[in-house]
Amino acid sequence: MAILSKEDAKAILDKVMAMSKAEMALAELSGDVGGNIRYARNTVTTSGSQRDISLEVASAFGKKEGVSIINEFDDASLEKVVRRSEELARLAPENPELMPYLGPQTYAEAVTTDEGSKVVDPAKRAQWAAKSIGVCKRGGLTAAGFIEDYYGFRALATSKGLFAYNEYTGLDFSVTVRTADGTGSGYALRDYNNINKLDADRATGIAAEKAFTSKNAKAIEPGKYTVILEPAASIGLIRTMFWNMGARSADEGRSYLSKQGGGNKLGEQLLDDRVTIYTDPLHKEVPRATFDWEGFPRQKTYFYKNGKVENLVYDRYWSKEKGVPVCPYPANLIMEGASASQEDLIKSTKKGILLTRTWYIRSVDPQTLLYTGLTRDGTFYIEDGEIKYPIKNLRFNESPIIMLNNLEALGRPQRIDGHLIPPIKVRDFTFTSLSDAI
């Protein structure tokens, strides 16, 4: 029962709405099936599968709201969860920002499901793991990885007549490869809606090459350098911009998008004019559900266009306060690039550094979006258009706003963690200290 069809999900949600005695009610029904396999030191260590389904019911009386969750779906259990949510609502304090639940909406047909990816047996996962491990065994390297596939659904309904349903499939793969002496490390990350796109051999081979070539890294002086960031290195910083795209925090003076003296920077030029970033739930490379957590429709929306702030995120409460249309948080990020390959960016670099991955990114100053973090799993020095040698990892202090104003060049976008991001070449990227970690 972990996966319900659109019709079966609606039948359960219709029952819930019929049982409700609240002034308004909202119910979310979601479930998934999937499996995983984990390996370390070139040996499978764990494997598993899961089936899960749950129902969450929210009831409201005026500005008071209560929520209850259950995973049983007979009539008595449905009655129980509805009554419990109503009881909690009556006990809850008022929420002055609680918005009326949505009525009927119109959604585009999502493209998040691949029919051939709905069923994955343990043997298939074992084959992926065996191919990844085999690459490393042949090269005298050590692999540690995780593969997880999933097939799920999410359905929403309200007492005002809304009904939304989305089905999705997907797979996540990550592998870290180390050299036998422990001085070299490489990493690869892949994710797809169509599981048959995974090439575990090729992805592991890329990580293995990084591990082998990053052995015996040299130390260089921290400072400002021209840097080429692979998508796995830049995505952490770029995502922070969109965690902070809310119009409310900008209007209240708490954001990098706050305007001195009040208001926000909508329409202002903040980035290099080659930077265009948008969200599109129907993009075939990185599809997402066509509605958000409360059932509001998602559509293609530009947030930065030619470096200008094109849109800010307005939730339903803040849009009402400001009298502007709702703009939900982006489901995915798609950054336009150019035709250059990563190798082309390297060849065009007189002196610089290649970053293949960053991690442990933490905020330093939210109003300038200054972040600190570390490189890892392969950092390389570039000279005269060639990678000359591996270098020790470095701590950086950088803002994605400054980074995307110091843009030198863009490459072809690649899927990374559900987004499309190109390799990026920037100048004056700030490194503050060395790190001995691999």
C-alpha positions as CSV (number, residue, x, y, z in Angstrom):
1,M,0.0,0.0,0.0
2,A,3.0,2.3,0.0
3,I,2.2,3.6,-3.5
4,L,-1.4,4.7,-4.1
5,S,-2.8,5.6,-7.5
6,K,-4.3,9.1,-8.0
7,E,-7.8,7.6,-7.7
8,D,-7.0,5.6,-4.5
9,A,-5.3,8.5,-2.9
10,K,-8.3,10.8,-3.7
11,A,-10.7,8.2,-2.2
12,I,-8.9,8.3,1.1
13,L,-8.6,12.1,1.2
14,D,-12.3,12.5,0.2
15,K,-13.2,10.4,3.3
16,V,-11.0,12.6,5.5
17,M,-12.7,15.7,4.2
18,A,-16.1,14.2,4.7
19,M,-15.3,13.4,8.4
20,S,-14.0,16.9,9.2
21,K,-15.9,19.2,11.5
22,A,-13.3,21.9,11.4
23,E,-13.8,25.3,9.8
24,M,-11.2,24.2,7.3
25,A,-9.1,21.1,6.8
26,L,-6.1,20.1,4.8
27,A,-4.7,16.5,4.4
28,E,-1.5,15.2,2.9
29,L,-1.1,11.6,2.0
30,S,2.4,10.4,0.9
31,G,4.3,7.2,0.5
32,D,7.3,5.6,-1.1
33,V,9.1,2.4,-1.7
34,G,12.8,2.0,-2.4
35,G,16.0,0.4,-1.5
36,N,19.7,1.1,-0.9
37,I,23.1,-0.4,-0.8
38,R,26.2,0.8,1.1
39,Y,29.8,-0.2,0.6
40,A,33.1,0.7,2.2
41,R,36.7,-0.6,1.8
42,N,35.5,-2.2,-1.5
43,T,33.0,-4.4,0.3
44,V,29.2,-4.2,0.6
45,T,28.4,-3.4,4.2
46,T,24.6,-3.0,4.3
47,S,21.6,-3.2,2.0
48,G,18.0,-2.5,2.7
49,S,14.5,-1.6,1.4
50,Q,11.7,0.4,2.8
51,R,8.0,0.9,2.3
52,D,6.3,3.8,4.0
53,I,3.0,5.7,3.8
54,S,1.5,8.3,6.1
55,L,-1.4,10.7,6.4
56,E,-1.1,14.1,7.9
57,V,-4.3,16.1,8.8
58,A,-4.4,19.8,9.6
59,S,-7.6,21.2,11.1
60,A,-8.3,24.9,11.8
61,F,-10.8,27.0,13.7
62,G,-10.2,30.6,12.9
63,K,-6.5,31.3,13.4
64,K,-6.0,28.1,15.5
65,E,-4.5,25.1,13.8
66,G,-3.7,21.5,14.9
67,V,-1.9,18.7,13.1
68,S,-2.0,14.9,13.6
69,I,-0.3,12.1,11.7
70,I,-1.2,8.4,11.2
71,N,-0.2,5.4,9.1
72,E,-3.4,3.3,9.3
73,F,-6.2,3.9,6.8
74,D,-9.3,2.0,8.0
75,D,-12.3,4.2,8.7
76,A,-11.9,4.1,12.5
77,S,-8.2,5.2,12.1
78,L,-9.2,8.0,9.7
79,E,-11.8,9.2,12.1
80,K,-9.3,9.1,15.0
81,V,-6.7,11.2,13.2
82,V,-9.3,13.8,12.1
83,R,-10.7,14.2,15.6
84,R,-7.2,14.4,17.1
85,S,-6.2,17.2,14.8
86,E,-9.4,19.1,15.7
87,E,-8.8,18.6,19.4
88,L,-5.2,20.0,19.0
89,A,-6.5,22.9,17.0
90,R,-8.9,24.0,19.8
91,L,-6.0,23.9,22.3
92,A,-3.5,25.7,20.1
93,P,-2.7,29.4,20.4
94,E,-3.8,31.7,17.6
95,N,-1.4,32.1,14.6
96,P,-2.0,35.5,13.2
97,E,-0.3,34.5,9.9
98,L,-2.3,31.4,9.3
99,M,-3.7,31.7,5.7
100,P,-7.0,30.1,4.5
101,Y,-6.3,26.7,2.9
102,L,-6.4,26.8,-0.9
103,G,-9.4,25.8,-3.1
104,P,-9.2,24.1,-6.5
105,Q,-6.1,24.8,-8.6
106,T,-4.9,24.0,-12.1
107,Y,-1.6,22.2,-12.5
108,A,0.6,21.3,-15.4
109,E,1.2,17.6,-15.8
110,A,4.5,16.7,-14.0
111,V,7.2,14.7,-15.7
112,T,8.8,13.3,-12.5
113,T,8.1,9.6,-13.2
114,D,10.0,7.2,-15.4
115,E,8.1,4.0,-15.8
116,G,11.2,1.8,-16.0
117,S,12.4,3.1,-12.7
118,K,9.5,2.1,-10.5
119,V,10.8,-1.4,-9.6
120,V,14.4,-2.0,-8.7
121,D,15.5,-5.4,-7.3
122,P,18.4,-6.0,-4.9
123,A,20.4,-7.7,-7.7
124,K,20.4,-4.4,-9.7
125,R,21.7,-2.5,-6.8
126,A,24.4,-5.1,-6.2
127,Q,25.4,-4.8,-9.9
128,W,25.9,-1.1,-9.6
129,A,28.0,-1.5,-6.4
130,A,30.0,-4.3,-8.0
131,K,30.9,-2.2,-11.0
132,S,31.9,0.7,-8.8
133,I,34.0,-1.5,-6.5
134,G,35.6,-3.2,-9.5
135,V,36.9,0.1,-10.9
136,C,38.7,0.7,-7.6
137,K,40.0,-2.8,-7.1
138,R,41.6,-2.8,-10.5
139,G,43.3,0.5,-9.8
140,G,44.5,-0.4,-6.3
141,L,42.1,2.1,-4.8
142,T,39.4,1.9,-2.1
143,A,35.8,2.9,-2.6
144,A,33.1,3.9,-0.2
145,G,29.7,4.6,-1.7
146,F,25.9,4.7,-1.3
147,I,23.2,4.0,-3.8
148,E,19.5,4.7,-3.1
149,D,16.5,4.4,-5.4
150,Y,12.9,5.5,-4.7
151,Y,9.4,5.5,-6.2
152,G,6.9,7.6,-4.3
153,F,3.8,9.8,-4.4
154,R,2.3,12.8,-2.6
155,A,-1.3,13.9,-2.6
156,L,-3.0,16.9,-1.1
157,A,-6.6,17.8,-0.5
158,T,-8.5,20.6,1.4
159,S,-12.1,21.0,2.5
160,K,-12.3,23.9,0.0
161,G,-12.0,21.5,-2.9
162,L,-8.3,21.4,-3.7
163,F,-6.8,18.1,-4.9
164,A,-3.2,17.6,-6.1
165,Y,-1.3,14.5,-6.9
166,N,2.3,13.8,-7.9
167,E,4.2,10.6,-8.5
168,Y,8.0,10.5,-8.8
169,T,11.0,8.1,-9.3
170,G,14.6,8.7,-8.7
171,L,18.1,7.5,-7.7
172,D,21.0,9.0,-5.8
173,F,24.6,7.8,-6.1
174,S,27.7,9.0,-4.3
175,V,31.2,7.5,-4.1
176,T,34.4,8.5,-2.4
177,V,37.6,6.9,-3.6
178,R,40.9,6.9,-1.7
179,T,44.4,5.8,-2.5
180,A,46.0,3.0,-0.6
181,D,48.4,5.4,1.2
182,G,45.5,7.7,2.2
183,T,47.0,10.8,0.6
184,G,44.6,11.0,-2.4
185,S,40.8,11.3,-2.5
186,G,38.2,11.8,-5.2
187,Y,34.4,12.1,-5.2
188,A,31.5,11.7,-7.6
189,L,27.8,12.5,-7.2
190,R,25.0,11.5,-9.5
191,D,21.2,11.7,-9.3
192,Y,18.5,10.9,-11.9
193,N,14.8,10.5,-12.2
194,N,15.5,7.7,-14.7
195,I,17.6,5.2,-12.8
196,N,18.9,3.6,-16.1
197,K,21.0,6.8,-16.7
198,L,23.4,5.8,-13.9
199,D,26.8,4.7,-15.3
200,A,28.4,3.6,-12.0
201,D,31.7,2.6,-13.8
202,R,32.2,6.0,-15.4
203,A,31.2,8.0,-12.3
204,T,33.5,5.9,-10.2
205,G,36.3,6.2,-12.8
206,I,36.1,10.0,-12.5
207,A,36.4,9.8,-8.7
208,A,39.2,7.3,-9.0
209,E,41.2,9.6,-11.4
210,K,40.8,12.5,-9.0
211,A,42.0,10.3,-6.1
212,F,45.1,9.1,-8.0
213,T,46.0,12.5,-9.3
214,S,45.5,14.2,-5.9
215,K,48.2,12.1,-4.1
216,N,51.0,13.9,-2.2
217,A,49.4,17.3,-2.4
218,K,51.6,20.4,-2.1
219,A,50.9,23.4,0.1
220,I,50.4,26.8,-1.4
221,E,49.9,30.2,0.3
222,P,46.3,31.2,1.0
223,G,45.2,34.4,-0.8
224,K,43.1,35.4,-3.8
225,Y,43.2,33.1,-6.8
226,T,41.4,32.6,-10.1
227,V,39.3,29.5,-9.5
228,I,37.4,27.0,-11.6
229,L,34.6,25.4,-9.7
230,E,33.0,22.1,-10.8
231,P,29.3,22.0,-10.1
232,A,29.9,19.9,-7.0
233,A,32.1,22.8,-5.7
234,S,29.8,25.7,-6.5
235,I,26.3,24.3,-5.8
236,G,26.6,24.7,-2.0
237,L,27.3,28.4,-2.4
238,I,24.8,29.1,-5.2
239,R,22.0,27.3,-3.2
240,T,22.6,29.7,-0.3
241,M,21.4,32.6,-2.5
242,F,18.1,30.9,-3.0
243,W,17.7,30.0,0.7
244,N,17.7,33.8,1.2
245,M,15.5,34.9,-1.7
246,G,12.5,35.6,0.6
247,A,10.9,39.0,0.1
248,R,9.9,39.3,3.7
249,S,13.4,39.0,5.1
250,A,14.5,41.5,2.5
251,D,11.7,43.9,3.3
252,E,12.5,43.6,7.0
253,G,16.2,44.4,6.6
254,R,17.5,40.9,7.3
255,S,18.8,39.8,3.9
256,Y,21.4,40.5,1.3
257,L,18.4,41.6,-0.8
258,S,17.5,44.3,1.7
259,K,17.7,47.9,0.4
260,Q,19.3,50.5,2.6
261,G,16.5,52.7,3.9
262,G,13.9,50.0,3.5
263,G,12.4,47.8,0.8
264,N,14.2,45.2,-1.4
265,K,16.4,45.0,-4.4
266,L,13.9,43.6,-6.9
267,G,14.9,44.8,-10.4
268,E,18.5,45.8,-9.4
269,Q,21.6,44.5,-11.1
270,L,23.4,42.3,-8.5
271,L,25.4,39.9,-10.5
272,D,27.4,39.7,-13.7
273,D,25.1,40.1,-16.7
274,R,26.0,36.6,-17.9
275,V,24.2,35.1,-14.9
276,T,20.7,33.8,-15.5
277,I,19.1,31.4,-13.0
278,Y,15.5,30.2,-13.0
279,T,13.3,27.4,-11.8
280,D,11.2,25.1,-14.0
281,P,9.4,22.1,-12.6
282,L,8.8,20.8,-16.2
283,H,12.5,20.8,-17.2
284,K,13.1,17.3,-18.5
285,E,16.6,17.1,-17.0
286,V,15.6,18.1,-13.5
287,P,11.8,17.8,-13.2
288,R,9.9,18.5,-10.0
289,A,6.3,18.4,-8.7
290,T,4.2,21.2,-10.2
291,F,2.8,22.3,-6.8
292,D,4.4,23.3,-3.5
293,W,3.9,22.0,0.0
294,E,0.4,23.7,0.4
295,G,-0.8,23.0,-3.2
296,F,0.1,26.3,-4.8
297,P,1.0,25.8,-8.5
298,R,4.7,26.0,-9.6
299,Q,5.8,27.3,-12.9
300,K,8.9,28.4,-14.8
301,T,10.1,31.5,-13.0
302,Y,13.3,33.6,-13.4
303,F,15.0,34.8,-10.2
304,Y,18.1,36.3,-11.8
305,K,18.0,37.3,-15.5
306,N,21.2,38.8,-17.0
307,G,22.3,39.5,-13.5
308,K,19.2,41.4,-12.4
309,V,16.9,40.3,-9.6
310,E,13.8,39.3,-11.6
311,N,11.7,37.8,-8.8
312,L,11.7,37.3,-5.0
313,V,9.9,34.6,-3.1
314,Y,6.5,35.7,-1.7
315,D,4.7,33.2,0.4
316,R,0.9,33.6,0.6
317,Y,0.9,35.7,3.8
318,W,3.6,38.1,2.6
319,S,2.0,38.4,-0.8
320,K,-1.3,39.4,0.9
321,E,0.5,42.0,3.1
322,K,2.3,43.5,0.1
323,G,-0.5,43.1,-2.5
324,V,1.7,41.2,-5.0
325,P,1.3,37.7,-6.6
326,V,2.5,34.6,-4.7
327,C,5.9,33.3,-5.9
328,P,6.8,30.0,-4.2
329,Y,10.4,28.9,-3.4
330,P,12.1,27.3,-6.4
331,A,11.8,23.5,-6.7
332,N,15.0,23.4,-8.7
333,L,17.8,25.7,-9.8
334,I,18.8,26.0,-13.5
335,M,21.7,28.2,-14.2
336,E,22.4,29.0,-17.9
337,G,25.9,28.4,-19.1
338,A,27.9,28.4,-22.3
339,S,29.3,25.9,-24.8
340,A,32.7,25.6,-23.2
341,S,33.8,22.4,-21.5
342,Q,35.6,22.3,-18.2
343,E,38.8,21.4,-20.1
344,D,38.3,24.6,-22.1
345,L,38.1,26.7,-18.9
346,I,41.3,25.0,-17.7
347,K,43.1,25.7,-21.0
348,S,42.2,29.4,-20.8
349,T,43.7,29.8,-17.3
350,K,47.2,31.2,-16.9
351,K,47.4,30.5,-13.1
352,G,44.6,29.3,-10.9
353,I,43.0,26.5,-8.9
354,L,40.5,23.7,-9.8
355,L,38.0,23.0,-7.0
356,T,36.2,19.7,-7.5
357,R,34.2,19.7,-4.3
358,T,33.4,22.0,-1.3
359,W,31.9,21.1,2.0
360,Y,31.1,22.2,5.6
361,I,29.8,25.6,4.3
362,R,28.7,27.8,7.2
363,S,27.3,31.4,7.3
364,V,29.6,34.2,8.5
365,D,27.4,37.3,7.6
366,P,23.9,36.7,6.3
367,Q,23.5,40.3,5.1
368,T,26.4,40.0,2.6
369,L,26.0,36.2,2.2
370,L,29.6,35.7,3.3
371,Y,30.2,32.0,3.9
372,T,33.2,29.9,5.0
373,G,33.9,26.4,3.9
374,L,36.6,23.9,2.9
375,T,37.7,22.2,-0.3
376,R,38.1,18.4,-0.4
377,D,38.5,15.3,-2.5
378,G,40.8,16.8,-5.1
379,T,42.1,20.4,-5.3
380,F,44.6,21.2,-8.1
381,Y,46.9,24.0,-9.2
382,I,46.6,25.2,-12.8
383,E,49.4,26.8,-14.7
384,D,49.7,27.7,-18.4
385,G,46.4,26.0,-19.2
386,E,47.3,22.7,-17.6
387,I,46.8,21.0,-14.2
388,K,50.3,20.9,-12.8
389,Y,49.9,19.3,-9.4
390,P,47.5,18.6,-6.5
391,I,47.4,21.1,-3.6
392,K,46.4,20.7,0.0
393,N,42.9,21.7,0.9
394,L,42.1,25.3,1.8
395,R,39.5,27.1,3.8
396,F,37.7,29.8,1.9
397,N,35.7,32.9,2.9
398,E,33.5,33.9,0.0
399,S,30.1,35.2,-0.9
400,P,28.2,33.8,-3.9
401,I,27.3,37.4,-4.8
402,I,30.9,38.4,-5.0
403,M,31.8,35.2,-6.7
404,L,29.2,35.7,-9.5
405,N,30.3,39.3,-9.9
406,N,33.9,38.1,-10.5
407,L,32.8,35.8,-13.2
408,E,35.3,35.0,-16.0
409,A,33.6,32.2,-17.9
410,L,30.9,29.6,-17.8
411,G,30.8,26.0,-19.1
412,R,28.0,23.6,-20.1
413,P,25.4,23.0,-17.3
414,Q,25.4,19.6,-15.6
415,R,22.9,18.0,-13.3
416,I,24.0,18.1,-9.6
417,D,21.8,17.2,-6.6
418,G,18.6,17.9,-8.6
419,H,19.8,21.2,-10.2
420,L,21.6,22.2,-13.4
421,I,24.8,24.2,-12.8
422,P,27.7,24.9,-15.2
423,P,31.4,24.8,-14.3
424,I,32.3,28.4,-13.3
425,K,35.5,30.3,-13.7
426,V,35.9,33.3,-11.3
427,R,38.7,35.6,-10.3
428,D,39.8,36.7,-6.8
429,F,38.3,33.8,-4.9
430,T,39.4,34.2,-1.3
431,F,41.3,31.4,0.6
432,T,42.2,32.2,4.2
433,S,44.1,29.1,5.5
434,L,45.4,25.6,4.7
435,S,43.8,22.4,5.9
436,D,45.6,19.1,6.3
437,A,42.4,17.0,5.8
438,I,42.2,14.9,2.7
